[in-house]
Amino acid sequence: MASTQLTGVHSHRLVRVDAGSDSGAPRILPKAAAASTFPLLRRRAATVLTVLGLAMIPWLVLLHTELPATAQASHWAWTWTGLDSSEALGLLSTGLLLRRGDSRSCLTSAATSALLLVDAWFDTMTAAPGSDFKLAVLMAVFAELPLAVACAVLATRTFPRPAR
């Protein structure tokens, strides 16, 4: 086994373990982690997440068929202010982490991308017909979706890769 040292804010001693014929790429494990327990935990997590995803299908059908077509929200302004504040925080933290060369920017960038997609979806789905809907679509097409794609690309390109 070859060992490698990754640099960054939180450097750890890592051990390179050949992944086998499954993926063709090496896995990087913390030295303290037993190589035999990691695949078991990953398989269990994969099973649990898959079952939970499948279990949501009947719930989604129920929501779609039983929820009313319209609803009144008590805290409408706080809802949108909170979502847009989260987006602003994501953009700000990603920019600051990138400026510092911190590899955690991939995490904030991925989260910000997801928030922007959610914002575009809910903007268009909750907009009143007419000019409100047209404005929501324009904001989605020319601002939120392109920025979400840019953040997703940034997240994948800044994801730390092990040294080979």
ROLUM-408094 format. One record per residue (C-alpha): residue in three letters; x, y, z. Coordinates in steps of 0.1 Angstrom, whole numbers, padded with zeros to 4 digits, always signed. Each point is the difference from the previous one (the first is absolute). Example, Ala and Ser with C-alpha at 12.3 -4.5 7.8 and 13.67 -1.06 7.14 Angstrom:
BEGIN
ALA+0123-0045+0078SER+0014+0034-0007
//
This chain:
BEGIN
MET+0000+0000+0000ALA+0013+0034-0009SER-0008+0029+0022THR-0005+0036-0011GLN-0004+0033+0018LEU-0027+0024-0012THR+0003+0037+0008GLY-0026+0024+0011VAL-0016+0015+0031HIS-0007-0034+0016SER+0028-0023-0012HIS-0002-0037+0010ARG+0023-0029-0005LEU-0017-0021-0027VAL+0006-0034-0013ARG-0005-0010-0036VAL-0018-0033-0005ASP-0006-0016-0034ALA-0037-0001-0006GLY+0002-0032-0019SER-0016-0008-0034ASP-0033+0017+0009SER+0008+0036-0007GLY+0035+0001-0013ALA+0009+0029+0022PRO+0018+0000+0034ARG-0019+0008+0032ILE+0015+0023+0025LEU-0007-0010+0036PRO+0010+0017+0033LYS+0029-0021+0015ALA-0020-0006+0031ALA-0029-0015-0019ALA+0000-0037-0004ALA+0000-0009-0037SER-0024-0029+0007THR-0027+0021+0017PHE-0002+0028-0025PRO-0016-0021-0028LEU-0025-0014+0024LEU-0011+0034+0012ARG-0002+0013-0035ARG-0021-0030-0011ARG-0023+0005+0030ALA-0003+0037-0007ALA-0007-0007-0037THR-0027-0025+0010VAL-0017+0024+0025LEU+0000+0029-0024THR-0013-0021-0029VAL-0029-0014+0022LEU-0008+0035+0013GLY-0001+0014-0036LEU-0023-0028-0011ALA-0022+0005+0031MET-0006+0036-0010ILE-0017-0010-0033PRO-0034-0008+0017TRP+0003+0032+0020LEU+0006+0020-0031VAL-0031-0015-0017LEU-0020+0008+0031LEU+0012+0036+0001HIS-0007+0005-0037THR-0035-0014+0003GLU-0011+0013+0034LEU+0015+0035+0004PRO-0023+0030-0010ALA+0008+0019-0032THR+0005+0032+0020ALA+0010+0009+0036GLN+0005+0031+0021ALA+0034+0003+0017SER+0002+0020+0033HIS+0037+0008-0003TRP+0004+0005-0037ALA+0025+0029+0002TRP+0021-0018+0026THR+0000-0032-0022TRP+0014+0018-0030THR+0024+0022+0020GLY+0013-0031+0017LEU+0006-0019-0033ASP+0017+0030-0017SER+0021+0007+0032SER+0012-0036-0002GLU+0009+0004-0036ALA+0019+0033+0008LEU+0018-0018+0028GLY+0009-0029-0023LEU+0014+0024-0027LEU+0019+0020+0026SER+0015-0030+0018THR+0010-0016-0033GLY+0017+0031-0012LEU+0019+0005+0032LEU+0010-0036+0002LEU+0012+0001-0037ARG+0019+0032+0007ARG+0018-0018+0029GLY+0007-0031-0022ASP-0021-0021+0024SER-0011-0033-0015ARG-0032+0001+0020SER-0013+0025-0026CYS-0012-0030-0019LEU-0025-0008+0028THR-0014+0035+0002SER-0002+0003-0038ALA-0019-0033-0003ALA-0025+0011+0028THR-0004+0034-0017SER-0007-0016-0033ALA-0028-0021+0016LEU-0014+0031+0017LEU-0001+0019-0033LEU-0018-0029-0017VAL-0026-0001+0028ASP-0004+0037-0002ALA-0006-0001-0038TRP-0025-0029+0005PHE-0020+0017+0027ASP+0001+0034-0016THR-0016-0014-0032MET-0024-0024+0017THR-0014+0026+0025ALA-0001+0030-0023ALA-0034+0014-0009PRO-0010-0002-0037GLY+0009+0029-0022SER+0029+0023+0006ASP+0010-0016+0033PHE+0005-0034-0018LYS+0018+0016-0029LEU+0024+0018+0024ALA+0006-0033+0020VAL+0008-0018-0033LEU+0024+0028-0011MET+0017-0001+0034ALA+0004-0038-0002VAL+0013-0001-0035PHE+0023+0030+0001ALA+0012+0000+0036GLU-0008-0029+0023LEU+0005-0030-0023PRO+0032+0013-0017LEU+0014+0008+0035ALA-0010-0034+0013VAL+0018-0017-0030ALA+0031+0022+0006CYS+0000-0010+0037ALA-0004-0037-0008VAL+0029+0002-0025LEU+0021+0018+0025ALA-0008-0026+0027THR+0011-0029-0023ARG+0031+0018-0011THR+0011+0011+0035PHE-0007-0034+0015PRO+0033-0012+0016ARG+0017-0028-0020PRO+0026-0022+0016ALA+0035+0004-0012ARG+0012-0029-0022
//
